[in-house]
Amino acid sequence: MQEPSDATPRHILLQRASERVQMGRDIPTGARLRILKRLINRIARVFTAEQIVFNQTSVSLLQQLSREIDSQSDTQAQALVRIENNETETRALSIQMMDVMAQNALFRSELTLFRARLGESSPTGDASAPPSYGDDRFTAMYAAFEQQFRGSTEEIRGRQQAYIPDVLQEPRDRGPVLDIGSGRGEWLTLLKEHEIPAYGVDSNENFVDISIKAGLDVRLGDAVMHLKLLPDAALSTITAFHVAEHLPFSVLLDLIDHSLRTLIPGGLLILETPNPTNLIVGAANFYLDPTHNKPLHPRLLHFLIEARGFTKVETRFLAPMEVPEEEDEQAYLGSSYYDYAILGVRPPEVDGGRS
């Protein structure tokens, strides 16, 4: 008989054990010295009977254990399938819920825009109605205005490339990113090229149309209202390039507070705005755009973001102007840069009761 190996299936081993349980009970037919052997068998049967009972009981228990193991394995396999199915269903449901919430936010933002165009106040009665361009005729011209006075899309994308490493840091390296006031879509295009999930919200229909035609996900509406309608910890990064200077002070605080709430722990807020400590910007260029509200000193914006709960707050000066060689560049400090950005990180814990 072939000896069992470690690879022999359990049910075969149990079958062989069952066949050997009775061995030693009877003397084979035709055996020589049958009388003597029968006498020995009678004497030995006293001992072998107990052994046979023990063997039978052991094999029976092993067979029962084997059936229970198989049953538990089947149950565990079925449970694993259910868990996997539940995880898939949960992920799908989460995506559907996020999409419904985003659509709801978009609908309410569009309703706000519609009412604003009819001369009505914001439905919530707050100051977060969409920023006005002053005149629909200027709204239609704003894309051309930015092309002439802010810079080409290639130039802006070149500047914004510096933020990609910040967005790719853990835990925000998988998105989604919300770009507030996405404009011509330079930043969203960069994110798309780096396969970072992102979408934008803008109140200018022309910008939204341009972005959609370029294959970007951009929704028409008030971005601050959109933030208010999002659930907690829904975004990995929030960016707003040259938006803060358009907002009333209370709306700017709303943007900061709801960014803190809707970012994941470790999520990033980036606010970029003109630098009024640059004399050319502060005295002249800032006022070239009639939709600007008021300039924001970099120390003020740094203070606001830190005071409202962000950590690791950083000021970066951008778009350097040419400084005469005979001048000491250090004496200019931030004033030799046309723009600046404030970056802040959402800490692990946020005080929801803070006012």
C-alpha positions in Angstrom: 0.0 0.0 0.0 1.3 3.4 -1.0 2.4 5.4 2.0 0.6 8.8 2.4 2.6 12.0 1.8 2.1 15.5 3.2 0.3 16.4 0.0 -2.3 13.5 0.3 -5.8 15.0 0.6 -7.4 14.9 4.0 -10.4 12.8 2.9 -8.1 10.0 1.4 -6.1 9.8 4.7 -9.4 9.4 6.7 -10.6 6.7 4.3 -7.4 4.7 4.7 -7.6 5.1 8.4 -11.2 3.7 8.4 -10.0 0.6 6.4 -7.3 -0.2 9.0 -9.4 0.2 12.1 -10.5 -3.6 12.1 -7.0 -5.0 11.3 -6.0 -7.7 13.9 -9.5 -8.7 14.8 -9.9 -12.0 12.7 -7.5 -14.7 11.7 -7.3 -15.0 7.9 -8.9 -18.2 6.4 -6.5 -21.1 5.7 -3.9 -19.9 8.1 -1.5 -22.5 9.4 -1.5 -23.4 13.1 -5.0 -22.0 13.2 -5.8 -23.5 16.6 -2.7 -21.9 18.2 -3.3 -18.6 16.5 -7.0 -18.7 17.5 -5.9 -19.1 21.1 -3.4 -16.3 20.8 -6.1 -14.2 19.1 -8.6 -14.8 22.0 -5.9 -13.7 24.5 -5.0 -10.7 22.4 -8.6 -9.7 21.6 -9.0 -8.5 25.2 -6.3 -5.9 24.4 -7.0 -5.3 20.7 -10.8 -4.7 21.3 -10.1 -1.6 23.3 -7.6 -0.4 20.7 -10.1 -1.0 17.9 -12.8 1.0 19.8 -10.2 3.7 20.4 -9.3 3.7 16.7 -12.9 3.8 15.6 -13.7 6.6 17.9 -10.7 8.6 16.8 -11.4 8.1 13.1 -15.1 9.1 13.7 -14.1 12.3 15.5 -11.6 13.1 12.8 -14.2 12.6 10.1 -16.6 14.9 12.0 -13.9 17.5 12.5 -13.1 17.2 8.8 -16.7 17.9 7.9 -16.8 20.9 10.2 -13.6 22.3 8.7 -15.1 22.0 5.2 -18.3 23.6 6.4 -16.5 26.5 8.0 -14.3 26.9 5.0 -17.4 27.2 2.8 -18.9 29.6 5.2 -15.8 31.7 5.4 -15.5 31.7 1.6 -19.1 32.9 1.3 -18.5 35.5 3.9 -15.4 36.7 2.1 -17.5 37.0 -1.1 -20.1 39.0 0.8 -17.5 41.3 2.3 -15.9 41.9 -1.1 -19.3 42.5 -2.6 -20.2 44.9 0.2 -16.9 46.8 -0.2 -17.6 47.1 -3.9 -21.1 48.2 -3.3 -19.9 50.7 -0.6 -17.4 52.2 -2.9 -19.9 52.5 -5.7 -22.5 54.0 -3.3 -19.9 56.5 -2.0 -19.1 57.6 -5.5 -22.8 57.9 -6.3 -23.4 59.9 -3.1 -20.5 62.3 -3.9 -21.9 62.7 -7.4 -25.4 63.5 -6.1 -24.0 66.0 -3.6 -21.9 67.6 -6.3 -24.9 67.8 -8.6 -27.0 69.2 -5.8 -24.3 71.8 -5.0 -24.2 72.7 -8.7 -27.9 73.0 -8.9 -28.0 75.3 -5.9 -25.1 77.4 -7.2 -26.9 77.8 -10.6 -30.1 78.8 -8.7 -28.0 81.4 -6.8 -26.6 82.7 -10.1 -30.1 82.8 -11.7 -31.6 84.7 -8.8 -28.6 87.1 -8.7 -29.2 87.9 -12.4 -32.9 88.7 -11.6 -31.7 91.1 -8.9 -32.7 88.9 -6.0 -30.6 88.3 -2.9 -28.8 85.1 -2.1 -31.4 82.4 -1.1 -29.6 82.0 2.2 -29.4 85.7 2.8 -25.7 85.7 3.3 -22.9 87.5 1.5 -21.8 84.6 -0.6 -23.6 85.4 -3.8 -21.4 84.9 -6.9 -18.9 87.7 -7.5 -20.2 90.2 -10.0 -18.3 91.3 -13.0 -20.2 94.5 -12.9 -21.7 94.2 -16.3 -22.5 91.2 -18.5 -20.7 92.9 -21.3 -17.5 92.8 -19.3 -18.1 89.2 -18.3 -18.1 88.3 -21.9 -14.8 90.1 -22.4 -13.1 88.8 -19.3 -11.3 85.9 -21.0 -9.7 88.3 -23.5 -8.9 90.7 -20.6 -7.0 87.9 -18.8 -5.2 86.9 -21.9 -3.9 90.4 -22.4 -3.1 91.5 -18.8 -2.6 88.3 -16.8 -0.5 86.4 -19.3 -0.9 83.6 -21.8 -2.1 80.2 -20.7 1.3 78.7 -21.4 2.9 81.3 -19.1 0.4 80.6 -16.3 0.8 76.9 -16.6 4.6 77.3 -16.4 4.2 79.1 -13.1 1.6 76.6 -11.7 3.8 73.6 -12.5 5.7 74.4 -9.2 2.6 73.3 -7.2 2.4 69.8 -8.6 4.9 68.3 -6.1 2.7 69.8 -3.3 -0.4 68.1 -4.6 1.3 64.7 -5.0 2.5 64.5 -1.4 0.8 62.0 0.8 -2.0 61.8 1.9 -3.3 64.1 -0.8 -1.7 62.3 -3.7 -4.9 60.6 -4.9 -7.2 63.7 -5.2 -9.8 64.9 -5.7 -8.7 68.5 -6.1 -11.1 71.4 -6.3 -10.0 74.5 -8.2 -12.0 77.5 -7.2 -12.4 80.1 -10.0 -10.8 77.8 -12.5 -10.8 80.4 -15.2 -9.2 79.3 -18.5 -8.4 75.9 -17.0 -4.6 76.1 -17.0 -4.3 74.4 -13.6 -6.9 71.7 -14.3 -5.1 70.9 -17.5 -1.8 70.4 -15.6 -3.6 68.1 -13.1 -5.2 66.1 -15.9 -1.7 65.6 -17.5 -0.5 64.3 -14.2 -3.6 62.0 -13.9 -4.7 63.8 -10.7 -8.5 63.7 -10.3 -9.8 67.3 -10.2 -12.7 69.6 -11.1 -13.3 73.3 -11.1 -16.1 75.7 -10.2 -16.4 79.1 -11.9 -19.1 81.7 -12.1 -18.1 82.9 -15.6 -20.1 81.0 -18.3 -17.5 81.7 -21.0 -14.7 80.1 -18.9 -16.9 77.1 -18.1 -17.7 76.6 -21.8 -14.0 77.0 -22.8 -13.0 74.4 -20.2 -15.7 71.9 -21.0 -14.8 72.1 -24.7 -11.2 71.3 -23.6 -12.4 68.1 -21.9 -12.2 69.5 -18.3 -14.7 69.0 -15.5 -15.8 72.5 -14.7 -19.2 73.4 -13.1 -20.9 76.8 -13.3 -21.7 78.3 -10.0 -20.5 80.1 -6.8 -17.5 78.2 -5.5 -18.0 79.3 -1.9 -21.6 78.1 -1.9 -20.3 74.9 -3.5 -17.9 74.4 -0.6 -20.6 75.0 1.9 -22.7 72.1 0.4 -19.8 69.6 0.4 -19.5 67.0 3.2 -16.5 67.1 5.6 -13.2 65.7 4.4 -14.3 65.4 0.8 -11.3 66.9 -0.9 -7.5 66.4 -0.8 -6.5 69.9 -2.1 -8.3 73.2 -2.7 -6.7 75.8 -4.9 -7.8 79.3 -5.8 -5.6 81.3 -8.1 -6.3 85.0 -8.1 -9.7 84.6 -6.5 -9.2 85.9 -2.9 -8.8 89.5 -4.0 -12.3 89.4 -5.7 -14.1 88.5 -2.5 -15.6 90.5 0.3 -13.8 89.9 3.6 -16.6 87.8 5.2 -16.8 85.6 2.1 -13.0 85.2 2.2 -13.3 83.9 5.7 -16.1 81.5 4.6 -13.8 80.2 1.9 -11.0 79.6 4.4 -13.3 78.0 7.0 -15.1 75.7 4.6 -11.9 74.7 3.0 -10.6 73.6 6.4 -13.8 71.6 6.9 -14.0 69.9 3.5 -10.3 69.0 3.3 -9.0 65.6 4.5 -6.6 65.6 7.4 -3.3 66.5 5.8 -5.2 68.2 2.9 -3.8 71.4 1.3 -5.2 74.8 0.7 -3.4 77.1 -1.8 -4.5 80.7 -2.2 -2.6 82.8 -4.8 -3.1 86.5 -5.2 -1.4 89.7 -6.4 1.3 91.0 -4.1 0.5 94.6 -3.0 3.9 95.0 -1.3 5.2 95.3 -4.9 4.8 99.0 -5.6 3.8 98.5 -9.2 1.1 96.0 -8.2 -0.1 97.9 -5.1 -0.2 101.3 -6.7 -1.4 100.5 -10.2 -1.7 97.1 -11.6 -4.1 95.8 -9.0 -6.7 98.4 -10.0 -6.5 97.5 -13.6 -9.1 94.8 -13.0 -12.5 96.4 -12.1 -13.7 93.2 -10.5 -11.0 93.3 -7.8 -12.3 94.0 -4.3 -9.2 95.1 -2.3 -5.5 94.0 -2.2 -4.5 91.5 0.5 -1.2 92.0 2.3 0.7 88.7 2.5 1.1 89.0 6.2 -2.7 89.4 6.6 -3.6 86.4 4.5 -0.9 84.3 6.3 -2.4 85.3 9.6 -6.0 84.5 8.5 -5.2 81.1 7.3 -3.2 80.2 10.4 -5.8 81.8 12.8 -8.7 79.8 11.3 -7.0 76.5 12.0 -4.5 75.6 9.3 -1.0 74.4 10.2 2.4 74.5 8.4 1.3 77.8 6.8 3.8 79.0 4.2 4.2 82.2 2.2 5.7 81.9 -1.3 6.5 84.9 -3.5 6.1 84.3 -7.2 6.6 85.9 -10.6 9.8 87.9 -9.7 10.3 91.3 -11.4 13.7 92.3 -12.8 15.8 94.1 -10.1 18.5 96.5 -11.2 21.9 95.0 -10.6 23.1 97.9 -8.5 20.2 97.4 -6.1 20.3 95.0 -3.2 17.7 92.3 -3.9 17.4 91.5 -0.2 16.2 95.0 0.4 13.1 94.3 -1.7 12.1 91.3 0.3 8.7 90.3 -1.1 8.2 93.5 -2.9 10.2 92.3 -6.0 7.5 89.7 -6.8 4.2 90.4 -8.6 2.3 87.6 -6.9 2.4 85.5 -3.7 0.7 82.3 -2.5 -0.2 81.1 1.0 -0.2 77.4 1.6 -1.8 75.7 4.6 -2.4 72.1 5.7 -5.4 70.8 7.5 -4.4 69.3 10.8 -5.6 65.8 12.0 -8.2 67.4 14.3 -10.4 70.3 13.6 -12.5 72.1 16.2 -16.0 72.0 14.7 -17.3 74.3 17.3 -15.0 77.2 16.4 -16.7 80.3 15.3 
